[in-house]
Amino acid sequence: MSFLNDLKIAVINRDLETLKKLSSFEPDFKSIEEANEMLKYIVEAKKILEEEKKKLSSEMQDIKKFKSFILLKRAEDLILRFNLKKTASAS
């Protein structure tokens, strides 16, 4: 298959793996029309990758927030256990 056809398919299917592979190739074109069509699909591919980057960044932020929440809960549990042991030994 040609670069342009592979690019079209990857953009239509939002195939990130294929877009990644295609990014390392230097496309060749036979006419100005083909170059313009490639440019159109490259712009669309860039949009897809930017959307994915934004989505992954948001997911990473959610993971960081969840991790902080879990660590806070663990710390609260440890403090509660320590206070219970302290109260039990004082009795």
PyRosetta script that sets phi, psi and omega in degrees:
from pyrosetta import init, pose_from_sequence

init()
pose = pose_from_sequence("MSFLNDLKIAVINRDLETLKKLSSFEPDFKSIEEANEMLKYIVEAKKILEEEKKKLSSEMQDIKKFKSFILLKRAEDLILRFNLKKTASAS")
pose.set_psi(1, 158.5)
pose.set_omega(1, 179.2)
pose.set_phi(2, -88.0)
pose.set_psi(2, 162.3)
pose.set_omega(2, 178.2)
pose.set_phi(3, -55.9)
pose.set_psi(3, -46.2)
pose.set_omega(3, -177.5)
pose.set_phi(4, -61.2)
pose.set_psi(4, -44.9)
pose.set_omega(4, 179.2)
pose.set_phi(5, -64.1)
pose.set_psi(5, -43.4)
pose.set_omega(5, 177.8)
pose.set_phi(6, -61.1)
pose.set_psi(6, -41.0)
pose.set_omega(6, 179.7)
pose.set_phi(7, -64.6)
pose.set_psi(7, -45.0)
pose.set_omega(7, 179.0)
pose.set_phi(8, -57.5)
pose.set_psi(8, -48.6)
pose.set_omega(8, -178.2)
pose.set_phi(9, -62.7)
pose.set_psi(9, -44.0)
pose.set_omega(9, -179.4)
pose.set_phi(10, -63.7)
pose.set_psi(10, -40.1)
pose.set_omega(10, 179.6)
pose.set_phi(11, -68.4)
pose.set_psi(11, -46.8)
pose.set_omega(11, -179.2)
pose.set_phi(12, -61.0)
pose.set_psi(12, -40.5)
pose.set_omega(12, -179.1)
pose.set_phi(13, -88.4)
pose.set_psi(13, -1.6)
pose.set_omega(13, -176.8)
pose.set_phi(14, 51.9)
pose.set_psi(14, 45.7)
pose.set_omega(14, -176.5)
pose.set_phi(15, -87.1)
pose.set_psi(15, 95.5)
pose.set_omega(15, -175.2)
pose.set_phi(16, -63.7)
pose.set_psi(16, -37.5)
pose.set_omega(16, -178.8)
pose.set_phi(17, -63.5)
pose.set_psi(17, -44.8)
pose.set_omega(17, 179.2)
pose.set_phi(18, -68.1)
pose.set_psi(18, -39.3)
pose.set_omega(18, 177.3)
pose.set_phi(19, -60.4)
pose.set_psi(19, -39.4)
pose.set_omega(19, 178.3)
pose.set_phi(20, -62.7)
pose.set_psi(20, -46.1)
pose.set_omega(20, 179.2)
pose.set_phi(21, -62.4)
pose.set_psi(21, -42.8)
pose.set_omega(21, -177.9)
pose.set_phi(22, -66.6)
pose.set_psi(22, -25.6)
pose.set_omega(22, -177.9)
pose.set_phi(23, -66.1)
pose.set_psi(23, -18.2)
pose.set_omega(23, 179.8)
pose.set_phi(24, -91.1)
pose.set_psi(24, -6.3)
pose.set_omega(24, 179.0)
pose.set_phi(25, -92.5)
pose.set_psi(25, 147.2)
pose.set_omega(25, 173.1)
pose.set_phi(26, -98.9)
pose.set_psi(26, 112.4)
pose.set_omega(26, -175.5)
pose.set_phi(27, -70.3)
pose.set_psi(27, 148.8)
pose.set_omega(27, 171.5)
pose.set_phi(28, -121.3)
pose.set_psi(28, 145.7)
pose.set_omega(28, -177.0)
pose.set_phi(29, -134.6)
pose.set_psi(29, 155.3)
pose.set_omega(29, -174.1)
pose.set_phi(30, -100.5)
pose.set_psi(30, -15.0)
pose.set_omega(30, -178.1)
pose.set_phi(31, -152.9)
pose.set_psi(31, 166.4)
pose.set_omega(31, 176.6)
pose.set_phi(32, -63.4)
pose.set_psi(32, -38.1)
pose.set_omega(32, 179.7)
pose.set_phi(33, -62.0)
pose.set_psi(33, -43.0)
pose.set_omega(33, 179.0)
pose.set_phi(34, -66.2)
pose.set_psi(34, -39.3)
pose.set_omega(34, 177.8)
pose.set_phi(35, -63.2)
pose.set_psi(35, -42.3)
pose.set_omega(35, 178.4)
pose.set_phi(36, -65.2)
pose.set_psi(36, -39.4)
pose.set_omega(36, 177.6)
pose.set_phi(37, -65.1)
pose.set_psi(37, -42.1)
pose.set_omega(37, 176.9)
pose.set_phi(38, -60.3)
pose.set_psi(38, -44.0)
pose.set_omega(38, -179.4)
pose.set_phi(39, -59.9)
pose.set_psi(39, -42.3)
pose.set_omega(39, 178.9)
pose.set_phi(40, -59.4)
pose.set_psi(40, -44.4)
pose.set_omega(40, -179.6)
pose.set_phi(41, -73.2)
pose.set_psi(41, -31.8)
pose.set_omega(41, 176.4)
pose.set_phi(42, -66.1)
pose.set_psi(42, -40.3)
pose.set_omega(42, 176.5)
pose.set_phi(43, -61.7)
pose.set_psi(43, -43.0)
pose.set_omega(43, 178.3)
pose.set_phi(44, -64.9)
pose.set_psi(44, -41.0)
pose.set_omega(44, 178.2)
pose.set_phi(45, -61.4)
pose.set_psi(45, -41.3)
pose.set_omega(45, 178.3)
pose.set_phi(46, -61.7)
pose.set_psi(46, -41.5)
pose.set_omega(46, 177.8)
pose.set_phi(47, -60.8)
pose.set_psi(47, -43.5)
pose.set_omega(47, 179.7)
pose.set_phi(48, -60.9)
pose.set_psi(48, -45.8)
pose.set_omega(48, -178.9)
pose.set_phi(49, -66.1)
pose.set_psi(49, -37.6)
pose.set_omega(49, 177.2)
pose.set_phi(50, -66.7)
pose.set_psi(50, -39.5)
pose.set_omega(50, 176.6)
pose.set_phi(51, -62.7)
pose.set_psi(51, -42.6)
pose.set_omega(51, 180.0)
pose.set_phi(52, -65.3)
pose.set_psi(52, -39.9)
pose.set_omega(52, 178.1)
pose.set_phi(53, -61.7)
pose.set_psi(53, -44.4)
pose.set_omega(53, 179.5)
pose.set_phi(54, -63.3)
pose.set_psi(54, -42.9)
pose.set_omega(54, 179.4)
pose.set_phi(55, -62.3)
pose.set_psi(55, -46.1)
pose.set_omega(55, 180.0)
pose.set_phi(56, -65.2)
pose.set_psi(56, -37.4)
pose.set_omega(56, 177.9)
pose.set_phi(57, -63.0)
pose.set_psi(57, -42.4)
pose.set_omega(57, 178.2)
pose.set_phi(58, -64.2)
pose.set_psi(58, -42.3)
pose.set_omega(58, 178.8)
pose.set_phi(59, -64.4)
pose.set_psi(59, -38.0)
pose.set_omega(59, 177.7)
pose.set_phi(60, -64.4)
pose.set_psi(60, -39.8)
pose.set_omega(60, 177.3)
pose.set_phi(61, -62.8)
pose.set_psi(61, -41.8)
pose.set_omega(61, 177.7)
pose.set_phi(62, -61.6)
pose.set_psi(62, -41.5)
pose.set_omega(62, 179.4)
pose.set_phi(63, -64.4)
pose.set_psi(63, -42.9)
pose.set_omega(63, 178.8)
pose.set_phi(64, -62.5)
pose.set_psi(64, -41.7)
pose.set_omega(64, 178.0)
pose.set_phi(65, -63.5)
pose.set_psi(65, -43.0)
pose.set_omega(65, 179.6)
pose.set_phi(66, -64.4)
pose.set_psi(66, -41.7)
pose.set_omega(66, 179.1)
pose.set_phi(67, -62.3)
pose.set_psi(67, -43.0)
pose.set_omega(67, 177.5)
pose.set_phi(68, -62.3)
pose.set_psi(68, -41.2)
pose.set_omega(68, 178.6)
pose.set_phi(69, -61.1)
pose.set_psi(69, -46.3)
pose.set_omega(69, -179.8)
pose.set_phi(70, -62.4)
pose.set_psi(70, -44.5)
pose.set_omega(70, 179.2)
pose.set_phi(71, -62.3)
pose.set_psi(71, -39.9)
pose.set_omega(71, 177.8)
pose.set_phi(72, -63.3)
pose.set_psi(72, -44.3)
pose.set_omega(72, 178.9)
pose.set_phi(73, -62.2)
pose.set_psi(73, -41.3)
pose.set_omega(73, 178.1)
pose.set_phi(74, -62.5)
pose.set_psi(74, -42.9)
pose.set_omega(74, 179.4)
pose.set_phi(75, -63.5)
pose.set_psi(75, -42.9)
pose.set_omega(75, 177.8)
pose.set_phi(76, -61.6)
pose.set_psi(76, -42.0)
pose.set_omega(76, 178.3)
pose.set_phi(77, -62.5)
pose.set_psi(77, -43.1)
pose.set_omega(77, 179.2)
pose.set_phi(78, -63.7)
pose.set_psi(78, -41.7)
pose.set_omega(78, 178.3)
pose.set_phi(79, -64.2)
pose.set_psi(79, -43.2)
pose.set_omega(79, 179.1)
pose.set_phi(80, -62.1)
pose.set_psi(80, -46.0)
pose.set_omega(80, 178.2)
pose.set_phi(81, -61.4)
pose.set_psi(81, -42.8)
pose.set_omega(81, 179.8)
pose.set_phi(82, -62.0)
pose.set_psi(82, -43.6)
pose.set_omega(82, 179.5)
pose.set_phi(83, -65.8)
pose.set_psi(83, -38.2)
pose.set_omega(83, 177.4)
pose.set_phi(84, -64.9)
pose.set_psi(84, -41.9)
pose.set_omega(84, 177.7)
pose.set_phi(85, -64.5)
pose.set_psi(85, -40.9)
pose.set_omega(85, -179.7)
pose.set_phi(86, -64.2)
pose.set_psi(86, -42.5)
pose.set_omega(86, 179.5)
pose.set_phi(87, -67.7)
pose.set_psi(87, -40.2)
pose.set_omega(87, -179.0)
pose.set_phi(88, -67.4)
pose.set_psi(88, -38.2)
pose.set_omega(88, -178.6)
pose.set_phi(89, -76.9)
pose.set_psi(89, -22.1)
pose.set_omega(89, 178.5)
pose.set_phi(90, -78.0)
pose.set_psi(90, -19.0)
pose.set_omega(90, -176.3)
pose.set_phi(91, -79.2)
pose.dump_pdb("model.pdb")
